[in-house]
Amino acid sequence: MELAERVAELERRVADLEAAGSREQPTAVAATPAQDGFWALSAWKQQLAEAELDGGGVLFVGAVGLPSGKHYDWQMGFGTKDLMESDLSSAAETLSALGNPVRLLMLREILCGRSTVSSLAQVADMGSSGQIYHHLRQMTAAGWLHSSTRGHYAVPAERVVPLLVALAVARR
């Protein structure tokens, strides 16, 4: 086989491999710079040990860019003991506010930049303005929303990542 034929064959194989690679579906967890799949967990365990929290804890973090153009970097950690001893009625109220498909749709739309009742009313399946106000009151009382300016609603910055974590947990 001549050199030109060999080069052409190699180029074809590379092209086939590149095309196959571009069709692969991304994995749920991307590789980290250190190629340590548990880099956040490793650092969290070290912090727990330094704080002498024998019962462990949970950590959730996020670097979130939203369709609205806003960006949030956030992290929060909780000791297991604190979580196990926390007020469950308060947790139930906060989680209950998310237990409605219209409210979840509304939160998603607000994260995407729709911040007024009139803009939310344009979304299919959102309901009447009276129903929208009802849901806004419920989510504001639970802390998932606040009124940033008169007539405009937003998810508080400290709730964006926890909201997305709750949605991720609910996936099957």
Backbone as numpy.savetxt, mean C-alpha at the origin, in Angstrom:
# Nx Ny Nz CAx CAy CAz Cx Cy Cz
30.93 -23.75 -39.92 30.07 -22.58 -39.92 30.98 -21.34 -39.92
30.65 -20.40 -40.78 31.45 -19.19 -40.87 31.16 -18.27 -39.70
32.08 -17.36 -39.48 31.96 -16.41 -38.37 30.67 -15.60 -38.46
30.31 -15.12 -39.62 29.10 -14.32 -39.80 27.86 -15.13 -39.43
27.83 -16.41 -39.83 26.69 -17.27 -39.49 26.62 -17.50 -37.99
27.76 -17.72 -37.37 27.80 -17.95 -35.93 27.32 -16.71 -35.17
27.77 -15.53 -35.60 27.34 -14.28 -34.95 25.83 -14.10 -35.13
25.31 -14.36 -36.31 23.88 -14.23 -36.58 23.07 -15.19 -35.69
23.57 -16.43 -35.56 22.90 -17.41 -34.70 22.90 -16.95 -33.24
24.03 -16.45 -32.76 24.11 -15.93 -31.39 23.17 -14.74 -31.19
23.11 -13.85 -32.14 22.22 -12.69 -32.04 20.76 -13.13 -31.99
20.41 -14.15 -32.78 19.03 -14.67 -32.76 18.71 -15.25 -31.40
19.64 -16.03 -30.83 19.42 -16.64 -29.51 19.27 -15.57 -28.43
20.11 -14.56 -28.47 20.02 -13.47 -27.49 18.67 -12.77 -27.61
18.24 -12.51 -28.83 16.95 -11.85 -29.06 15.82 -12.71 -28.52
15.88 -14.02 -28.74 14.86 -14.93 -28.22 14.83 -14.90 -26.69
16.00 -14.94 -26.07 16.08 -14.89 -24.62 15.55 -13.57 -24.06
15.91 -12.47 -24.68 15.42 -11.16 -24.24 13.91 -11.07 -24.38
13.37 -11.57 -25.47 11.92 -11.53 -25.68 11.21 -12.39 -24.64
11.75 -13.56 -24.34 11.16 -14.43 -23.33 11.22 -13.77 -21.96
12.31 -13.10 -21.66 12.45 -12.42 -20.38 11.47 -11.29 -20.21
11.14 -10.58 -21.26 10.22 -9.45 -21.16 8.79 -9.91 -20.96
8.48 -11.19 -21.25 7.13 -11.71 -21.06 6.91 -12.27 -19.67
7.96 -12.40 -18.90 7.81 -12.96 -17.57 7.04 -12.00 -16.68
6.22 -12.56 -15.81 5.48 -11.75 -14.86 6.39 -11.37 -13.69
6.28 -10.12 -13.19 7.11 -9.74 -12.06 6.72 -10.53 -10.82
7.66 -10.77 -9.95 7.37 -11.47 -8.71 6.79 -10.49 -7.71
6.12 -11.00 -6.67 5.49 -10.16 -5.67 6.53 -9.39 -4.87
7.70 -9.96 -4.69 8.75 -9.30 -3.92 9.95 -9.10 -4.83
10.32 -7.87 -5.03 11.47 -7.57 -5.89 12.76 -7.84 -5.13
13.80 -8.15 -5.87 15.11 -8.37 -5.26 15.61 -7.07 -4.63
16.30 -7.20 -3.54 16.84 -6.04 -2.85 18.26 -5.80 -3.30
18.79 -4.60 -3.06 20.17 -4.33 -3.47 21.17 -5.32 -2.91
20.94 -5.77 -1.69 21.88 -6.70 -1.06 21.54 -8.15 -1.40
20.48 -8.36 -2.20 20.00 -9.71 -2.55 19.64 -10.53 -1.31
19.29 -9.85 -0.22 18.84 -10.49 1.01 17.33 -10.31 1.04
16.58 -11.37 0.82 15.13 -11.30 0.79 14.50 -10.82 2.07
15.24 -10.84 3.18 14.70 -10.42 4.46 15.49 -9.27 5.06
15.98 -8.36 4.21 16.81 -7.27 4.70 16.09 -6.38 5.71
14.81 -6.07 5.48 14.05 -5.25 6.44 13.83 -6.02 7.73
13.51 -7.30 7.60 13.29 -8.13 8.78 14.57 -8.28 9.60
15.68 -8.47 8.93 16.95 -8.59 9.65 17.26 -7.34 10.45
17.07 -6.18 9.85 17.32 -4.92 10.56 16.32 -4.74 11.70
15.07 -5.13 11.48 14.04 -5.01 12.52 14.36 -5.91 13.71
14.78 -7.13 13.44 15.15 -8.05 14.52 16.30 -7.48 15.34
17.25 -6.86 14.68 18.37 -6.26 15.39 17.87 -5.13 16.29
16.96 -4.30 15.80 16.42 -3.22 16.62 15.62 -3.76 17.80
14.86 -4.83 17.57 14.10 -5.44 18.66 15.03 -5.97 19.74
16.12 -6.59 19.33 17.10 -7.13 20.28 17.74 -5.99 21.07
18.09 -4.90 20.39 18.70 -3.77 21.07 17.75 -3.12 22.05
16.45 -3.14 21.75 15.44 -2.58 22.64 15.00 -3.59 23.68
15.57 -4.79 23.63 15.26 -5.89 24.56 13.76 -6.22 24.56
13.17 -6.26 23.37 11.78 -6.67 23.22 11.77 -8.15 22.86
11.73 -8.97 23.88 11.81 -10.42 23.69 10.62 -10.99 22.93
9.46 -10.33 23.04 8.27 -10.84 22.37 8.21 -10.51 20.90
9.20 -9.77 20.44 9.22 -9.42 19.02 8.31 -8.25 18.70
8.00 -8.11 17.43 7.16 -7.01 17.00 6.92 -7.08 15.51
6.15 -6.15 15.04 5.87 -6.07 13.62 6.29 -4.70 13.09
6.67 -4.69 11.84 7.13 -3.48 11.17 6.48 -3.42 9.81
5.97 -2.26 9.44 5.57 -2.09 8.06 6.09 -0.77 7.56
6.52 -0.81 6.30 7.16 0.34 5.67 6.58 0.52 4.27
6.75 1.71 3.75 6.32 1.93 2.39 6.98 3.17 1.80
7.27 3.09 0.55 7.70 4.23 -0.27 6.68 4.26 -1.41
5.70 5.12 -1.30 4.51 5.07 -2.14 4.42 6.29 -3.04
4.31 6.05 -4.32 4.00 7.10 -5.29 2.58 6.87 -5.78
1.73 7.86 -5.64 0.32 7.71 -6.00 0.01 8.36 -7.35
-1.08 7.93 -7.98 -1.48 8.54 -9.25 -1.73 10.05 -9.12
-2.03 10.52 -7.91 -2.26 11.95 -7.70 -0.97 12.76 -7.78
0.16 12.05 -7.83 1.46 12.72 -7.88 2.12 12.86 -6.51
1.40 12.53 -5.47 1.96 12.63 -4.12 2.84 11.42 -3.83
3.83 11.63 -2.97 4.75 10.56 -2.59 4.85 10.52 -1.07
4.85 9.30 -0.53 4.94 9.12 0.91 6.01 8.08 1.23
6.91 8.41 2.14 7.85 7.46 2.73 7.43 7.33 4.18
7.23 6.11 4.64 6.67 5.94 5.97 7.08 4.59 6.53
7.27 4.55 7.85 7.49 3.27 8.53 6.95 3.37 9.95
6.53 2.23 10.45 6.03 2.17 11.82 6.27 0.76 12.34
6.71 0.68 13.57 6.91 -0.61 14.20 6.17 -0.66 15.52
5.71 -1.84 15.88 4.98 -2.04 17.14 5.51 -3.29 17.82
5.66 -3.22 19.12 6.02 -4.40 19.89 4.82 -5.33 20.01
5.07 -6.62 20.00 3.98 -7.60 20.09 3.17 -7.41 21.36
3.85 -7.19 22.46 3.16 -7.04 23.75 2.20 -5.85 23.70
2.64 -4.72 23.16 1.77 -3.55 23.07 0.55 -3.84 22.21
0.75 -4.53 21.10 -0.38 -4.85 20.24 -1.36 -5.81 20.91
-0.84 -6.79 21.60 -1.69 -7.79 22.26 -2.48 -7.19 23.42
-1.97 -6.10 23.99 -2.64 -5.48 25.13 -3.43 -4.23 24.75
-3.49 -3.91 23.45 -4.16 -2.68 23.02 -5.68 -2.82 23.08
-6.35 -1.68 23.02 -7.81 -1.61 23.07 -8.40 -2.17 21.77
-9.02 -3.31 21.85 -9.56 -3.96 20.66 -10.81 -3.27 20.14
-11.57 -2.60 21.01 -12.78 -1.93 20.52 -12.41 -0.78 19.59
-11.35 -0.07 19.90 -10.88 1.00 19.03 -10.41 0.43 17.69
-9.68 -0.68 17.74 -9.21 -1.33 16.51 -10.39 -1.80 15.67
-11.42 -2.33 16.32 -12.60 -2.82 15.59 -13.31 -1.68 14.87
-13.43 -0.52 15.52 -14.08 0.62 14.88 -13.29 1.09 13.66
-11.97 1.15 13.81 -11.13 1.62 12.71 -11.20 0.66 11.53
-11.13 -0.64 11.81 -11.19 -1.64 10.73 -12.60 -1.73 10.14
-13.61 -1.55 10.96 -14.99 -1.62 10.50 -15.27 -0.57 9.43
-14.66 0.58 9.57 -14.87 1.64 8.58 -14.40 1.21 7.20
-13.48 0.27 7.12 -12.98 -0.22 5.84 -13.82 -1.37 5.29
-14.77 -1.84 6.05 -15.54 -3.02 5.68 -16.70 -2.75 4.74
-16.56 -1.79 3.87 -17.62 -1.45 2.94 -16.99 -1.20 1.57
-17.46 -1.88 0.53 -16.84 -1.71 -0.79 -16.88 -0.28 -1.32
-17.95 0.45 -1.03 -18.04 1.84 -1.50 -16.98 2.69 -0.79
-16.77 2.45 0.49 -15.76 3.22 1.22 -14.36 2.92 0.70
-14.09 1.66 0.38 -12.77 1.32 -0.18 -12.59 1.97 -1.54
-13.64 1.95 -2.37 -13.59 2.62 -3.66 -13.35 4.12 -3.47
-14.03 4.70 -2.50 -13.89 6.12 -2.23 -12.46 6.46 -1.79
-11.90 5.64 -0.91 -10.51 5.86 -0.47 -9.55 5.77 -1.65
-9.75 4.79 -2.50 -8.89 4.66 -3.67 -8.99 5.90 -4.56
-10.20 6.36 -4.80 -10.39 7.54 -5.64 -9.77 8.79 -5.01
-9.87 8.91 -3.71 -9.25 10.05 -3.02 -7.74 9.97 -3.13
-7.17 8.77 -2.98 -5.73 8.61 -3.16 -5.30 8.96 -4.58
-6.19 8.76 -5.54 -5.88 9.05 -6.94 -6.11 10.52 -7.29
-6.62 11.31 -6.36 -6.73 12.74 -6.59 -8.13 13.32 -6.57
-9.16 12.48 -6.51 -10.52 13.02 -6.40 -10.74 13.39 -4.94
-10.96 14.67 -4.67 -11.00 15.08 -3.26 -12.29 15.74 -2.84
-13.22 15.95 -3.76 -14.48 16.61 -3.42 -15.66 15.67 -3.63
-16.76 16.02 -2.99 -17.98 15.21 -3.14 -18.42 15.21 -4.60
-18.35 16.36 -5.26 -18.79 16.40 -6.67 -17.92 15.53 -7.57
-16.60 15.48 -7.31 -15.75 14.62 -8.14 -15.97 13.15 -7.80
-16.24 12.85 -6.55 -16.52 11.46 -6.16 -17.86 10.99 -6.73
-18.83 11.90 -6.82 -20.16 11.55 -7.34 -20.10 11.14 -8.80
-19.06 11.49 -9.51 -18.91 11.14 -10.93 -18.45 9.70 -11.13
-18.00 9.05 -10.04 -17.49 7.68 -10.12 -18.67 6.71 -10.07
-18.68 5.75 -10.97 -19.74 4.74 -11.00 -19.78 3.99 -9.67
-20.96 3.65 -9.22 -21.20 2.86 -8.01 -20.90 3.62 -6.71
-20.71 4.95 -6.79 -20.39 5.71 -5.59 -21.65 6.09 -4.81
-22.78 6.21 -5.49 -24.01 6.56 -4.81 -24.31 8.04 -4.89
-25.34 8.45 -4.15 -25.77 9.85 -4.16 -24.84 10.70 -3.30
-24.96 12.00 -3.42 -24.11 12.88 -2.61 -24.40 12.68 -1.12
-25.65 12.40 -0.77 -25.98 12.12 0.64 -25.27 10.87 1.13
-25.24 9.83 0.32 -24.53 8.60 0.69 -23.03 8.85 0.78
-22.51 9.66 -0.12 -21.08 9.98 -0.10 -20.73 10.71 1.19
-21.53 11.70 1.56 -21.28 12.42 2.82 -21.33 11.47 4.01
-22.27 10.54 4.00 -22.36 9.56 5.09 -21.07 8.76 5.21
-20.57 8.25 4.10 -19.33 7.48 4.11 -18.14 8.34 4.51
-18.10 9.57 4.03 -17.00 10.48 4.40 -16.98 10.72 5.91
-18.17 10.91 6.52 -18.23 11.10 7.98 -17.72 9.87 8.72
-18.11 8.69 8.26 -17.69 7.45 8.92 -16.17 7.29 8.84
-15.60 7.54 7.68 -14.16 7.35 7.51 -13.36 8.46 8.20
-13.93 9.65 8.27 -13.26 10.73 9.01 -13.26 10.40 10.50
-14.38 9.92 11.02 -14.46 9.56 12.44 -13.48 8.44 12.78
-13.25 7.53 11.85 -12.34 6.41 12.08 -10.87 6.79 11.84
-10.63 8.01 11.33 -9.26 8.46 11.12 -8.68 8.14 9.75
-9.48 7.58 8.84 -8.96 7.25 7.51 -8.96 8.46 6.59
-9.73 9.49 6.93 -9.79 10.71 6.13 -9.76 11.93 7.05
-9.39 13.06 6.48 -9.58 14.35 7.12 -9.93 15.36 6.04
-10.54 16.43 6.47 -10.89 17.49 5.52 -9.71 18.45 5.48
-8.98 18.41 4.36 -7.77 19.22 4.24 -8.10 20.70 4.06
-9.09 21.01 3.29 -9.63 22.36 3.15 -11.13 22.20 3.00
-11.84 23.28 3.10 -13.30 23.21 3.04 -13.74 22.46 1.77
-14.42 21.34 1.99 -14.96 20.57 0.88 -14.00 19.60 0.22
-12.76 19.57 0.67 -11.76 18.66 0.10 -11.34 17.65 1.16
-11.25 16.40 0.74 -10.88 15.32 1.67 -9.57 14.70 1.23
-8.82 14.18 2.21 -7.55 13.52 1.92 -7.32 12.43 2.95
-6.57 11.43 2.55 -6.11 10.42 3.50 -4.92 11.04 4.22
-4.94 11.09 5.56 -3.79 11.66 6.28 -2.51 10.93 5.90
-1.42 11.68 5.80 -0.14 11.10 5.37 0.24 9.87 6.19
-0.02 9.91 7.49 0.36 8.79 8.34 -0.55 7.58 8.18
-1.61 7.70 7.37 -2.53 6.59 7.15 -2.42 5.98 5.76
-1.66 6.61 4.85 -1.58 6.11 3.47 -0.97 4.71 3.44
0.20 4.53 4.01 0.84 3.21 3.98 0.04 2.19 4.79
-0.45 2.52 6.02 -1.29 1.53 6.71 -2.52 1.12 5.92
-3.13 2.05 5.20 -4.28 1.71 4.37 -3.87 0.72 3.28
-2.75 0.97 2.62 -2.30 0.06 1.58 -1.88 -1.29 2.16
-1.34 -1.29 3.38 -1.02 -2.55 4.05 -2.30 -3.32 4.33
-3.35 -2.64 4.81 -4.62 -3.30 5.07 -5.20 -3.90 3.78
-5.09 -3.16 2.69 -5.57 -3.69 1.41 -4.74 -4.90 0.97
-3.43 -4.83 1.19 -2.57 -5.95 0.83 -2.89 -7.19 1.66
-3.17 -6.98 2.94 -3.51 -8.11 3.83 -4.81 -8.77 3.40
-5.73 -7.97 2.86 -7.04 -8.49 2.48 -7.01 -9.26 1.15
-5.91 -9.15 0.42 -5.82 -9.88 -0.86 -5.72 -11.38 -0.60
-6.27 -12.15 -1.52 -6.21 -13.61 -1.38 -5.32 -14.19 -2.41
